[in-house]
Amino acid sequence: MNDVLRAPAEVKYAEELDWLESIDTGPKPYTWRLSPKMIRLFILGSERADGLDREVEQKWFGDRSFVERSIVTLASDRGLLLIGDPGTGKSWLAELLSAAISRNSTLVVQGTAGTTEDHIKYSWNISMVIAKGQSRESMIPSPIMTAMEQGVIGRFEELTRSTSDVQDALISILSEKYVSIPELDDDNVVFAQPGFSIIATANSRDRGVNDLSSALKRRFNFVRIPIVANKRSEAEIVRFRTSELLRRHQIELELPPTLLDILLDSFADLRAAASAATNDDDKLESALSTAEQIGVLEDAILHSQFFGKRELKAETLAGSLVGSLARRTPEDLAILNKYLHGVVEPRSKAEGGAWGEFLEGGRAAIARLS
């Protein structure tokens, strides 16, 4: 799968997963491919104390307890709900967990206003039904039903974006661990095999869109993923994702530490301003997540590669930041302009160098959008 745009985690890290499985001597729940300790090591990376013959890179950056609680939940009979702000790595953690446990992270239902009960249970191949009638052969199982039959992890993205009818259909699956097929006379129940569970994600900013019922909440263990506030951890995430981007595009471009610091400081300053704001008009519409930082940096790198001198400059970074975060006109532009004049300008006078170039690039970007 070297020619696909984005390989799933179990393909991308297939060789590493094979190696971990070959040395894994720990107890494994159900039909899990790796033991809980080895899953944690796969996700969080190895340490010298692990005594391994090779290094395992860290793939998800966050508190160790979040990963451990997620693994323990999946070893029980409850579903796992990862909840947090946009861009906190919920989906990536769900994919890594599924890849390590089942070696299949692609059994996914995407929650939207258009998601129906058929998407989590089953539908029918109409042409086969007309030709031969309803049977198991003419039935199209959903990703969740496939996960049940195979005893692996199914995923449900953006659970609170789906309607209450769809959410209610999950209750019986999580409680009874089977799906009835009333259209069939025989072989009309699909039972979940050992190892089946569901990892769902929910955006905390979508609270109130389609709130989860108390009955559904009881079927999930909640793991809240906060925005990464530690500058060192955030820098590691940005470097990790940026190196992947450079490899994927076969770009040889250096990320100057000074510009990474400017990006991290800018997001920290804008988050502080958003926390101090008294109304929504004084807050950027952006969640200012780590994922959006990566998006800003990706935009700047690609712009430098294709339209610049293949060297990342502070002016380019500022233009990408304004272009990515200014979603409302004129509200977001006013907030960013206030930040440039109130924070970046004094800092550029005190420190000069890249901050001065960042200020000029930001002003030029705002002028183009005004």
C-alpha positions as CSV (number, residue, x, y, z in Angstrom):
1,M,0.0,0.0,0.0
2,N,2.9,2.3,-0.7
3,D,0.9,4.2,-3.3
4,V,-2.1,5.1,-1.1
5,L,-2.5,8.6,0.2
6,R,-2.7,7.5,3.8
7,A,-2.2,4.0,5.0
8,P,-4.1,2.8,8.1
9,A,-1.9,2.4,11.2
10,E,-1.9,-1.4,11.0
11,V,-0.4,-1.2,7.5
12,K,2.0,1.7,8.2
13,Y,3.4,0.0,11.3
14,A,2.9,-3.6,10.1
15,E,6.6,-4.6,10.5
16,E,6.7,-3.1,14.0
17,L,3.5,-4.8,15.0
18,D,4.7,-8.2,13.7
19,W,7.9,-7.8,15.7
20,L,6.1,-6.8,18.9
21,E,3.7,-9.7,18.5
22,S,6.7,-12.1,18.1
23,I,8.3,-11.0,21.4
24,D,5.1,-10.5,23.4
25,T,4.8,-13.0,26.3
26,G,2.1,-11.1,28.3
27,P,-1.5,-12.3,28.8
28,K,-3.9,-11.2,26.1
29,P,-7.6,-10.8,26.6
30,Y,-9.9,-12.5,24.2
31,T,-8.5,-12.7,20.7
32,W,-6.2,-9.6,21.1
33,R,-3.1,-9.6,18.9
34,L,-1.0,-7.9,21.6
35,S,-1.1,-7.8,25.4
36,P,-2.1,-4.6,27.2
37,K,1.4,-3.7,28.2
38,M,2.7,-4.2,24.6
39,I,-0.2,-2.1,23.3
40,R,0.8,0.7,25.6
41,L,4.4,0.4,24.5
42,F,3.3,0.5,20.8
43,I,1.3,3.7,21.3
44,L,3.6,5.6,23.8
45,G,7.0,4.3,22.6
46,S,9.7,2.3,24.3
47,E,12.0,3.4,27.1
48,R,15.4,2.2,28.0
49,A,14.0,0.3,31.0
50,D,11.9,-1.9,28.6
51,G,15.1,-3.6,27.6
52,L,14.1,-4.1,23.9
53,D,16.5,-4.8,21.1
54,R,15.1,-1.9,19.1
55,E,13.4,1.4,19.7
56,V,9.7,1.8,19.3
57,E,8.8,5.4,18.4
58,Q,6.1,7.3,20.3
59,K,3.0,7.7,18.1
60,W,0.5,9.4,20.4
61,F,1.5,12.2,22.8
62,G,-0.5,12.5,26.0
63,D,-0.9,11.3,29.5
64,R,0.0,7.6,30.0
65,S,-3.1,7.2,32.2
66,F,-5.4,8.0,29.3
67,V,-4.0,5.2,27.2
68,E,-4.0,2.7,30.1
69,R,-7.6,3.5,31.0
70,S,-8.6,3.1,27.3
71,I,-7.0,-0.3,27.1
72,V,-8.5,-1.5,30.4
73,T,-12.0,-0.4,29.2
74,L,-11.7,-2.3,25.9
75,A,-10.7,-5.4,27.9
76,S,-14.0,-5.1,29.8
77,D,-17.5,-5.4,28.3
78,R,-18.0,-1.7,28.1
79,G,-17.5,0.6,25.1
80,L,-14.9,3.4,25.1
81,L,-15.8,7.0,24.4
82,L,-12.9,9.4,23.8
83,I,-14.2,12.9,24.2
84,G,-12.4,16.3,23.9
85,D,-11.9,19.4,21.8
86,P,-11.2,19.1,18.1
87,G,-7.6,18.3,17.2
88,T,-6.7,16.6,20.5
89,G,-5.8,13.2,18.8
90,K,-9.0,11.2,19.7
91,S,-9.3,9.6,16.3
92,W,-5.6,8.9,16.1
93,L,-5.6,7.2,19.5
94,A,-8.7,5.2,18.5
95,E,-7.0,4.1,15.3
96,L,-3.8,3.0,17.1
97,L,-5.8,1.1,19.7
98,S,-7.7,-0.7,17.0
99,A,-4.6,-1.5,15.0
100,A,-2.7,-2.9,18.0
101,I,-5.6,-4.9,19.3
102,S,-7.2,-6.2,16.1
103,R,-4.8,-5.3,13.3
104,N,-7.8,-3.7,11.7
105,S,-8.7,0.0,12.2
106,T,-10.9,0.4,9.2
107,L,-14.3,-0.8,10.5
108,V,-15.5,2.8,11.0
109,V,-18.8,4.5,11.0
110,Q,-18.7,8.3,10.6
111,G,-21.4,10.0,12.6
112,T,-23.3,12.8,10.7
113,A,-26.8,14.1,10.5
114,G,-27.4,11.7,7.6
115,T,-26.1,8.6,9.4
116,T,-29.0,6.0,9.7
117,E,-29.6,2.9,11.7
118,D,-28.6,0.9,8.6
119,H,-25.1,2.3,8.9
120,I,-24.5,0.6,12.3
121,K,-26.6,-2.6,11.6
122,Y,-27.1,-3.8,8.1
123,S,-28.7,-3.0,4.7
124,W,-29.7,-5.0,1.7
125,N,-28.3,-5.6,-1.8
126,I,-31.4,-4.7,-3.7
127,S,-30.6,-6.6,-6.9
128,M,-29.9,-9.8,-5.0
129,V,-33.0,-9.4,-3.0
130,I,-35.1,-9.0,-6.2
131,A,-33.4,-12.0,-7.8
132,K,-33.2,-14.4,-4.8
133,G,-35.0,-12.9,-1.9
134,Q,-33.7,-11.8,1.4
135,S,-30.9,-14.0,2.8
136,R,-27.6,-13.6,4.7
137,E,-25.9,-13.5,1.3
138,S,-28.0,-10.5,0.1
139,M,-27.4,-8.7,3.4
140,I,-24.8,-5.9,3.6
141,P,-23.3,-5.9,7.1
142,S,-22.3,-2.5,8.6
143,P,-18.7,-2.0,9.8
144,I,-20.0,-2.5,13.4
145,M,-21.7,-5.8,12.5
146,T,-18.6,-7.0,10.8
147,A,-16.6,-6.1,13.9
148,M,-19.1,-8.2,16.0
149,E,-18.8,-11.2,13.7
150,Q,-15.0,-11.1,13.7
151,G,-14.6,-10.3,17.4
152,V,-12.6,-7.1,16.7
153,I,-12.8,-3.4,17.4
154,G,-15.4,-1.2,15.7
155,R,-15.1,2.5,15.6
156,F,-17.8,5.2,15.6
157,E,-16.5,8.7,14.8
158,E,-18.3,11.9,16.0
159,L,-21.0,10.1,18.0
160,T,-22.8,13.2,19.0
161,R,-23.3,14.3,15.4
162,S,-25.6,11.4,14.8
163,T,-29.3,11.5,15.6
164,S,-30.9,10.0,18.7
165,D,-32.3,7.1,16.7
166,V,-28.9,6.0,15.7
167,Q,-27.5,6.4,19.2
168,D,-30.4,4.3,20.6
169,A,-29.5,1.5,18.2
170,L,-26.1,1.3,19.8
171,I,-27.6,0.7,23.2
172,S,-28.8,-2.8,22.3
173,I,-25.5,-3.6,20.6
174,L,-23.5,-2.6,23.6
175,S,-25.9,-4.2,26.1
176,E,-27.1,-7.4,24.4
177,K,-24.0,-7.9,22.2
178,Y,-26.2,-9.2,19.3
179,V,-28.2,-7.8,16.4
180,S,-31.6,-9.3,15.3
181,I,-32.5,-9.6,11.7
182,P,-36.3,-9.8,11.7
183,E,-36.5,-10.0,7.9
184,L,-35.0,-13.5,8.0
185,D,-36.7,-16.7,9.3
186,D,-33.5,-18.6,10.0
187,D,-30.0,-17.5,10.9
188,N,-31.6,-14.3,12.0
189,V,-29.3,-13.2,14.9
190,V,-25.7,-12.0,14.7
191,F,-23.9,-12.5,17.9
192,A,-20.8,-10.6,18.9
193,Q,-17.7,-12.7,19.2
194,P,-15.2,-12.4,22.1
195,G,-13.0,-9.4,21.5
196,F,-15.7,-7.2,20.1
197,S,-15.9,-3.6,21.4
198,I,-16.6,-0.1,20.2
199,I,-14.4,2.9,20.4
200,A,-16.5,6.1,19.9
201,T,-15.2,9.7,19.7
202,A,-17.2,12.8,20.5
203,N,-16.3,16.5,20.1
204,S,-16.9,18.4,23.3
205,R,-17.7,21.5,21.3
206,D,-20.7,19.7,19.8
207,R,-22.3,19.3,23.2
208,G,-26.0,20.1,22.7
209,V,-26.1,19.0,19.1
210,N,-27.4,15.5,19.9
211,D,-26.7,14.8,23.6
212,L,-26.1,11.3,24.6
213,S,-28.9,9.6,26.6
214,S,-28.2,8.4,30.1
215,A,-28.8,4.9,28.9
216,L,-26.1,5.2,26.3
217,K,-23.7,7.0,28.6
218,R,-23.9,4.0,31.0
219,R,-22.6,1.7,28.3
220,F,-19.4,3.7,27.8
221,N,-16.4,4.5,29.9
222,F,-15.5,8.1,29.2
223,V,-11.8,9.2,28.7
224,R,-11.5,12.9,28.3
225,I,-8.6,14.0,26.1
226,P,-7.5,17.6,27.0
227,I,-5.8,20.1,24.7
228,V,-2.0,19.6,25.1
229,A,-0.9,22.6,27.1
230,N,2.7,21.6,27.8
231,K,4.9,23.4,25.3
232,R,7.5,20.5,25.2
233,S,4.9,17.9,24.5
234,E,3.2,20.0,21.9
235,A,6.6,20.6,20.2
236,E,7.1,16.9,20.0
237,I,3.8,16.3,18.4
238,V,4.3,19.1,15.8
239,R,7.8,17.7,15.0
240,F,6.5,14.2,14.7
241,R,3.7,15.1,12.3
242,T,5.9,17.5,10.3
243,S,8.5,14.8,9.7
244,E,5.7,12.6,8.4
245,L,4.6,15.3,6.1
246,L,8.1,15.9,4.8
247,R,8.6,12.2,4.1
248,R,5.3,11.9,2.4
249,H,6.0,14.8,0.0
250,Q,9.7,13.9,-0.3
251,I,10.6,17.4,0.8
252,E,14.0,18.3,2.2
253,L,13.3,21.4,4.2
254,E,14.6,22.3,7.7
255,L,12.2,23.4,10.4
256,P,14.2,26.2,12.3
257,P,13.7,25.9,16.1
258,T,13.1,29.6,16.3
259,L,10.1,29.4,14.0
260,L,8.7,26.4,15.8
261,D,8.9,28.4,19.1
262,I,7.1,31.3,17.4
263,L,4.3,29.0,16.2
264,L,3.9,27.5,19.7
265,D,4.1,30.9,21.5
266,S,1.5,32.4,19.1
267,F,-1.0,29.6,19.7
268,A,-0.4,29.8,23.5
269,D,-1.0,33.6,23.4
270,L,-4.2,33.2,21.3
271,R,-5.5,30.5,23.6
272,A,-4.9,32.8,26.6
273,A,-6.7,35.6,24.8
274,A,-9.6,33.3,24.0
275,S,-9.9,32.2,27.7
276,A,-10.0,35.8,28.8
277,A,-12.6,36.8,26.3
278,T,-16.1,37.6,27.6
279,N,-18.1,36.8,24.5
280,D,-17.8,34.7,21.4
281,D,-17.1,37.6,19.1
282,D,-13.8,38.2,20.9
283,K,-12.7,34.6,20.4
284,L,-11.4,33.0,17.2
285,E,-13.7,30.5,15.7
286,S,-10.8,28.1,15.6
287,A,-10.3,25.7,18.4
288,L,-6.5,26.5,18.4
289,S,-5.7,22.8,18.8
290,T,-2.4,21.1,18.2
291,A,-3.9,19.7,14.9
292,E,-4.5,23.2,13.7
293,Q,-0.9,24.2,14.5
294,I,0.2,21.3,12.4
295,G,-2.1,22.5,9.6
296,V,-0.6,26.0,9.8
297,L,2.9,24.6,9.6
298,E,2.0,22.2,6.8
299,D,0.6,25.1,4.8
300,A,3.7,27.2,5.3
301,I,6.1,24.3,4.4
302,L,4.2,23.5,1.2
303,H,4.0,27.2,0.2
304,S,7.8,27.5,0.8
305,Q,8.4,24.4,-1.2
306,F,6.3,25.3,-4.2
307,F,6.3,29.1,-4.3
308,G,9.2,30.1,-2.2
309,K,12.9,29.5,-2.0
310,R,12.5,26.1,-0.3
311,E,13.3,27.7,3.0
312,L,10.8,28.3,5.7
313,K,10.6,32.0,6.6
314,A,8.8,33.8,9.4
315,E,6.7,35.8,6.9
316,T,5.4,32.7,5.3
317,L,4.5,31.2,8.6
318,A,2.6,34.3,9.6
319,G,0.7,34.3,6.3
320,S,-0.3,30.7,6.8
321,L,-1.4,31.4,10.4
322,V,-3.6,34.3,9.4
323,G,-5.0,32.4,6.4
324,S,-5.8,29.3,8.4
325,L,-7.3,31.0,11.5
326,A,-9.2,33.8,9.9
327,R,-12.5,32.1,9.2
328,R,-14.9,34.9,10.0
329,T,-14.7,38.4,8.4
330,P,-14.2,40.8,10.0
331,E,-14.3,39.3,13.5
332,D,-11.3,36.9,13.3
333,L,-9.2,39.4,11.3
334,A,-9.8,42.0,14.1
335,I,-8.7,39.5,16.8
336,L,-5.6,38.6,14.9
337,N,-4.8,42.2,14.1
338,K,-5.2,43.0,17.9
339,Y,-2.8,40.2,18.7
340,L,-0.2,41.4,16.2
341,H,-0.3,44.9,17.5
342,G,-0.7,44.1,21.2
343,V,1.7,41.1,21.5
344,V,3.8,40.5,18.5
345,E,4.8,44.1,17.9
346,P,6.2,44.7,21.4
347,R,8.0,41.4,21.2
348,S,9.5,42.2,17.8
349,K,10.9,45.5,19.2
350,A,12.3,43.7,22.2
351,E,13.7,40.7,20.4
352,G,13.8,41.6,16.7
353,G,14.9,39.0,14.2
354,A,12.2,36.5,13.3
355,W,9.5,38.1,15.4
356,G,9.9,41.3,13.3
357,E,9.5,39.3,10.1
358,F,6.6,37.4,11.6
359,L,4.9,40.7,12.4
360,E,5.3,42.1,8.8
361,G,4.1,38.8,7.3
362,G,1.0,38.8,9.5
363,R,0.2,42.5,8.7
364,A,0.5,41.8,4.9
365,A,-1.7,38.7,5.2
366,I,-4.4,40.6,7.1
367,A,-4.2,43.5,4.5
368,R,-4.8,41.0,1.7
369,L,-7.9,39.6,3.4
370,S,-9.4,42.9,4.6
